[in-house]
Amino acid sequence: GLKTGSLHFPGTAATYQKETIQVREVEPRAYDYTNETAWRENVDKVMKEWFKDQDLDFVTLYFGDPDSTGHKHGPDSPERREAVKKVDRTVGYIRETAEKHGLSDHLNIIITADHGMTTVFKGGEVKEIVLTDIPGFSYKDLQFHLMDYGPSAMLLPKEGMLDKVYQALKGGHPNLHVYKKENMPARLHYSKHPRLLPLILYADPGYVINGTNKGEHGYDNEEMDMKPFFRAVGPDFHSNLLVGPFETVNVYSLMCHLLGIKPEINDGSLDNTRHMLISNGESCDSG
């Protein structure tokens, strides 16, 4: 099998089918994601110790900024712009370090993100979403509610209270969408899992159901501000190729192809990314 490693990537500490990642480093709970010196140390560890010395085949490396800065200060803030400059320097350092350790001719590097971010509307004439201000709604009618993420929420009404809560919230705010889970738009793939609660709420971009952040994500993925970027370089990729947008779910099939492994059942397809590859996805000699 292939040898894998993960540094700070979400899920690094997880066990899947009784297996754990062979080489891993999990960040402490109070980790400072904004430390550029630590970023470079992590890049050095991955490139020299993991790829060069231990000859790992696949490594995930996570950077928690500019996400944390965007949440705190907002995506259009000067602080966020400085964080993006820091990311740009780090991308250059990744390329330089790969070259330094003789990895560039056989290492494919993919740099991407799981979401974008948008500015949260607060104060002034903004009509914020406050569930307790909606006539007919009461938390007393709920058995459980999950509101950890600013623009979305899930509710479990008490026995016999589902329709009352639904009718109270539906139309309760012009920028709040309320669905019974079975009626969620099919394109969101968010209606059938048993862990989903009966009522699902999500807000329009710029509005939150709960939270104090100046920047947020988790909105409808068709919104332009939610779209992340994708960059790739390596022996299997065309150089200086600009491609059209594609959904992030397709990155999994691409990575599996580069590694020469069969993907699990998923909603993505190599057909959406094969044009990036020199081989057009027919075969892959390096990985």
C-alpha positions in Angstrom: 0.0 0.0 0.0 0.9 3.7 -0.1 2.4 5.6 2.8 0.4 8.6 4.0 0.9 11.5 6.3 -1.2 14.4 7.6 -0.3 17.6 9.4 -3.1 19.6 11.0 -5.6 18.6 8.3 -9.2 18.2 9.6 -9.6 14.5 10.4 -5.9 13.9 11.1 -6.7 12.3 14.5 -9.6 10.2 13.2 -9.8 6.4 12.8 -11.4 5.1 9.7 -12.2 1.4 9.2 -9.9 0.7 12.1 -7.0 2.4 10.4 -5.2 5.7 11.3 -2.9 7.9 9.3 0.6 6.4 9.5 2.5 9.7 10.0 0.6 12.5 11.6 0.7 15.6 13.7 -2.4 17.0 15.4 -2.4 20.6 16.5 -3.1 21.5 20.2 -6.4 22.9 21.1 -5.1 26.5 21.5 -3.0 26.5 18.3 -2.1 29.8 16.7 -3.0 29.3 13.0 -1.6 32.7 12.0 2.1 32.1 12.8 4.0 32.3 9.5 7.2 31.0 11.1 5.3 27.8 12.2 3.9 27.5 8.7 7.4 27.4 7.2 8.5 24.8 9.9 5.6 22.7 8.9 6.5 22.9 5.2 10.1 22.0 6.0 8.8 18.9 8.0 6.6 17.7 5.2 9.0 18.2 2.4 12.2 17.0 4.0 11.2 14.6 6.7 8.1 13.1 5.2 8.5 13.3 1.5 12.3 13.1 1.1 13.5 11.1 4.1 10.4 8.8 4.8 9.3 8.7 1.1 5.6 9.2 1.8 3.3 9.0 -1.2 0.5 11.3 0.0 0.4 14.1 2.5 -2.2 16.6 3.5 -1.1 19.9 5.0 -3.5 22.4 6.5 -3.2 26.2 7.1 -5.9 27.7 9.3 -5.4 31.2 8.0 -6.7 33.4 6.3 -9.9 31.7 7.5 -9.3 32.7 11.2 -8.5 36.3 10.2 -11.4 36.5 7.9 -13.8 35.4 10.6 -12.4 37.8 13.1 -11.9 40.9 11.0 -14.0 40.3 7.8 -12.9 39.2 4.3 -12.5 42.8 3.1 -10.4 44.0 6.0 -6.7 45.1 5.9 -5.9 42.3 8.3 -7.3 39.8 5.8 -5.4 41.3 2.9 -2.2 40.9 4.9 -3.1 37.3 5.7 -3.5 36.6 1.9 -0.1 38.1 1.3 1.3 35.7 3.9 -0.4 32.8 2.1 1.2 34.0 -1.2 4.6 33.9 0.4 4.0 30.5 1.8 3.0 29.1 -1.6 6.3 30.4 -2.9 8.1 28.7 0.0 6.4 25.4 -0.7 7.6 25.5 -4.3 11.1 26.5 -3.3 11.4 23.8 -0.6 10.2 21.1 -3.0 12.9 22.2 -5.5 15.5 22.4 -2.7 14.9 18.7 -1.8 14.8 17.4 -5.3 11.0 16.7 -5.3 9.8 18.9 -8.1 10.2 16.3 -10.9 7.9 13.7 -9.2 5.8 15.6 -6.7 2.3 16.9 -7.6 1.2 19.8 -5.4 -2.5 20.8 -5.1 -3.4 24.0 -3.3 -7.1 24.6 -2.6 -9.7 25.4 0.0 -13.0 24.1 1.2 -15.0 27.4 1.0 -14.8 31.1 0.5 -16.1 33.8 2.9 -18.4 36.8 2.9 -18.9 39.9 5.0 -21.5 39.7 7.7 -24.1 42.5 7.8 -24.4 44.1 11.2 -26.0 47.2 12.7 -27.4 50.2 10.9 -30.5 49.5 9.0 -29.8 45.8 8.7 -32.7 43.6 9.9 -30.7 40.9 11.6 -32.1 37.4 12.0 -33.2 36.9 15.6 -35.4 33.8 15.9 -37.0 35.0 19.2 -38.3 38.1 17.4 -40.3 35.9 15.0 -44.0 35.8 16.0 -45.1 32.3 17.1 -41.6 30.9 17.6 -40.4 29.7 21.0 -37.4 27.7 22.0 -39.7 26.0 24.5 -41.2 24.1 21.5 -37.8 22.6 20.7 -36.3 19.4 22.1 -32.9 20.2 20.7 -31.3 22.8 18.4 -27.9 23.0 16.7 -26.7 26.5 15.9 -23.0 26.3 16.0 -22.4 27.7 12.5 -23.4 31.3 11.8 -25.6 31.1 8.7 -27.2 27.7 9.3 -29.1 25.8 11.9 -31.0 22.5 12.6 -34.0 22.2 14.9 -35.6 19.2 16.6 -39.1 20.2 17.7 -40.8 18.5 20.6 -43.3 15.7 19.8 -46.3 17.2 17.9 -44.7 20.6 17.5 -43.0 20.2 14.1 -45.6 22.0 12.0 -46.1 24.7 14.5 -42.4 25.6 14.6 -42.1 25.3 10.8 -45.1 27.5 10.1 -43.9 30.1 12.6 -40.4 30.3 11.0 -41.3 30.0 7.4 -41.6 33.5 6.1 -40.5 34.9 9.4 -37.6 36.8 7.9 -37.0 37.8 4.2 -33.4 36.5 4.3 -34.1 33.2 6.2 -34.8 29.9 4.4 -36.7 27.2 6.3 -37.1 23.7 5.1 -38.4 20.4 6.4 -35.3 18.2 5.6 -37.1 16.1 3.0 -37.9 19.2 1.0 -34.3 20.6 0.9 -33.2 21.4 -2.7 -31.7 18.2 -4.2 -28.6 20.0 -5.4 -27.5 20.6 -1.8 -27.4 16.9 -1.0 -28.7 17.6 2.5 -32.0 15.8 3.0 -31.5 12.1 3.6 -28.8 11.5 6.2 -30.2 10.2 9.5 -28.2 12.7 11.5 -30.0 15.6 9.9 -32.7 17.1 12.2 -36.3 17.6 10.9 -36.0 21.4 10.3 -33.1 23.0 8.4 -32.5 26.7 8.3 -30.0 28.7 6.3 -29.5 32.4 5.7 -28.8 34.5 2.6 -25.2 35.7 2.3 -24.3 38.4 4.8 -26.9 37.2 7.4 -26.3 34.9 10.3 -28.7 32.9 12.5 -26.2 32.8 15.4 -22.7 34.3 15.9 -20.6 37.4 16.2 -18.0 36.9 13.5 -17.4 39.7 10.9 -16.9 37.1 8.2 -18.7 33.8 7.6 -19.0 30.9 5.2 -21.5 28.0 5.0 -23.9 29.8 2.7 -25.4 28.4 -0.5 -22.4 27.1 -2.5 -23.7 28.7 -5.7 -22.9 32.1 -4.3 -19.7 33.5 -5.8 -18.2 34.5 -2.4 -18.4 30.8 -1.3 -16.3 29.5 -4.2 -12.7 28.6 -3.3 -9.7 28.6 -5.6 -7.7 25.7 -7.1 -4.1 25.6 -8.1 -2.0 22.6 -9.1 1.6 22.1 -10.2 3.7 19.0 -10.9 4.9 16.5 -13.5 1.4 15.3 -14.3 -0.2 18.7 -14.8 -0.1 21.1 -17.8 1.8 24.3 -17.2 0.2 27.7 -17.3 -3.2 26.2 -18.1 -6.3 28.2 -17.1 -9.4 26.1 -16.7 -13.1 26.8 -16.1 -14.7 26.3 -12.7 -15.6 22.9 -11.3 -17.0 21.7 -8.0 -14.6 20.8 -5.2 -16.2 17.3 -4.9 -14.2 16.4 -8.1 -10.8 16.9 -6.4 -11.1 13.5 -4.7 -11.2 11.6 -8.0 -8.3 13.6 -9.3 -6.1 12.8 -6.3 -7.0 9.1 -6.5 -6.1 9.0 -10.1 -2.7 10.6 -9.4 -2.1 8.1 -6.7 -3.2 5.2 -8.8 -5.9 4.0 -6.4 -9.6 3.2 -6.9 -11.8 5.9 -5.3 -14.7 5.0 -3.0 -18.2 5.8 -4.3 -18.5 9.6 -4.5 -20.4 12.3 -6.4 -17.3 13.6 -8.3 -15.7 12.5 -11.5 -12.3 12.6 -13.1 -14.0 13.7 -16.3 -14.3 17.2 -14.8 -10.5 17.6 -14.2 -8.8 15.2 -16.7 -8.1 18.1 -19.1 -5.6 19.5 -16.6 -3.5 16.4 -16.9 -0.8 15.9 -19.5 -2.0 12.3 -19.9 -5.6 13.5 -20.2 -6.3 11.1 -17.4 -5.5 8.0 -19.4 -2.6 6.9 -17.3 -0.4 8.3 -14.5 3.3 7.4 -14.1 4.0 9.5 -11.1 2.1 9.9 -7.9 
